[in-house]
Amino acid sequence: MTGMLVSKVFMSAFGAEMRDVMQRLDLVPDVFHLPDEAHARLPAADCEHIEVA
């Protein structure tokens, strides 16, 4: 699976279109978002899995 880092704003604006494209391409990505807290970080395992940002 492809790990994708996208913002919550992007998903709210373009999530439906992204899901349509992914479905047509027969892809099931793992979607990651940055934590809401300003100084929080993604776990290292998540970062290693992200291929598209």
Secondary structure, DSSP 8 states (H G I E B T S, - for coil): --EEE--HHHHHHHHHHHHHHHHHTT---EEE---SSTT----HHHHHHEEE-
